[in-house]
Amino acid sequence: MQKVIVIGCPGSGKTTFAQKLTKITGIPLYYLDAIWHKPDKTHIDRESFDRRISEIFEMPQWIIDGNYNRTIELRLQKCDTVFLFDLPTEICVQGAIERLGKERYDLPWIDTELSPEFRQSIEDFPHSSLPKIYELLEQYKHNRQIIVFTSRQEADRYLQDLADKETCE
């Protein structure tokens, strides 16, 4: 595990998992939201975003947290490990609600409400994004480790097992 992507529905626990994974492995973590968004809630242009991702690809190790469907295939081509969070929609909506009012590593502002548009994007994710992600995972499954979590408990167990393994080495 040297080049990792963490993808899945917003609110599923991707960022929390990625933070714990980087602490255990020491692999540098990059948040796509932090790259894309500016503090004034605007965003950088696509060319700058793509250039920054390309710079990350040149590094010997990385964990990239986030979806950004437009670039998932490119990241799949470059990674050796994929963690997909495929959790129930209700869990993801609750996860997004629970982080309201809290400072986050991946965003330069604090959200205080769950916008109807963002909630809708979470509710639409299983139908609008997930089928394409699974299609791409099937296409790029060779020479990649693909781990799909269907609960946060599975993700926590994985991290605990990895931490135990790291401790023994």
KABELGI-V210220 format. One line per field, one symbol per residue. ss: DSSP state (A for helix, B for strand, O for the rest). phi: phi as a letter, one per 20 degrees, with the letter a starting at -180 (. if undefined). burial: I if it has 24 or more other ideal C-beta (glycine too) atoms within 12 Angstrom, else O. A space follows every 10 residues. Layout:
ss: ???
phi: ???
burial: ???
This chain:
ss: OOBBBBBBOO OOOAAAAAAA AAAAAOOOBB BAAAAABOOO OOBOOAAAAA AAAAAAAOOO OBBBBOOOAA AAAAAAAAOO BBBBBOOOAA AAAAAAAAOO OOOOOOOOOO OOOOOAAAAA AAAAAAAAOA AAAAAAAAAO OOOOBBBBBO OAAAAAAAAA AAAAAAAAO
phi: .cccdccqfg neogffffff ffffemffdc dfffffedge mebffgffff ffffffgfff bacddpelgg dffgfffeed bcddeddggf ffffffffef mdfcfecebd fdbefgffgf fffegfdedf gffffffffd ffmceddddd bffffffgff ffffffffe
burial: IOIIIIIIII IIIIIIIIII IIOIIOIOII IIIIIIOOOO OOOOOOOOIO OIIOOIIOOO OIIIIIIIIO IIOOIIOIII IIIIIIIIIO IIIOIIOOIO OOOIOIIOOO IOOIOOOIIO IIOOIIOOII OOIOOIIOOI OOOIOIIIIO OIOOIOOIIO OIOOOOOOO
